[in-house]
Amino acid sequence: MKAQIKITLKNGVLDPQGKAIGHALEGLGFSGIGDVRQGKYIEVALTETDEAKAREAVERMCKDLLANTVIENYSFEIVG
């Protein structure tokens, strides 16, 4: 099994890196660029075969280490 985890900043949290990406895109000639927000994508290979136990473990991983739940949201999918 594999966990595919997406972590994004919560609405209202300033995203200077997203702003820099937006400015860089405009500088490269891309038009119609609105608000740009950046995030993280993490894949974790799991040896657990029980999907419920895998979900529980990934939930703990996200809360304890991978996401700063004060300013970030996370979601994940278990595949395979």
N, C-alpha and C positions, 0 to 999 in steps of 0.2 A: 504494500500500500504506500501511497504517497500523499502528503498533505501539501496543498497549494494554498499559501497564505498571502492575503493582500492587506497591507497596512496603509491607511491614509490619515492625514490630519483631519481633525474635527472641523466642522464649519465654524467660522469665526476665528480660527487660529491663523495668525499670519504665516505666510509661506514665502519667505524671501527666495528660496531656491526656485520655486515655481515662477515667481516674478522674473528672475534672471533668465529662466528658460524662455518665457514669453517674449522678453526683450530680444534675446538671441534669435528667436524665430522671426521676429519682425525685421531684425537686422539682416537676415538672410533673404528677405524679400517675401516672406509669407504674409499674406494679408488675411483679414477677418479673424485674427486671433483674439479671443476673449480671455477670461481668467484661466490661468494655467495652474494646476495643483500637481505636485509630485508626491510619490509615495514609495513604498517598498514592496517587493514581491519575493517571497521566500518559499523554497521547496524543501520539504523534509522527508527523506525516505524512512518509512516505518517498518519495523519487523513484526509489529502487532498484527494479528490476523482477525481479531474481533473489532468490527467497525465502531461499536459503542465505546470500547476501551480506547481505541485510537482517537476518537473525537474528544473524549475526556482528557487524554494526555495532551493533545494539541491545544485545547482550551487552556490548560494550565501553563503550557509553554508560552502562549501568547500573553496571558495575564502576568506571569512571573518574570519574563525576560524579553520577549520579542517586541511587544508594543508598550508604549508609555500610555496607559489608559486615561491619563489626565488630559492629554492633548490629541490622542490618536484613537481611531476606530480600527477594528480588524474584522476580517471575515475569512473563512477558510472552507475548502472543499477537500474531502477525502476521495481519492481516485484509485482505481486498480483494486 
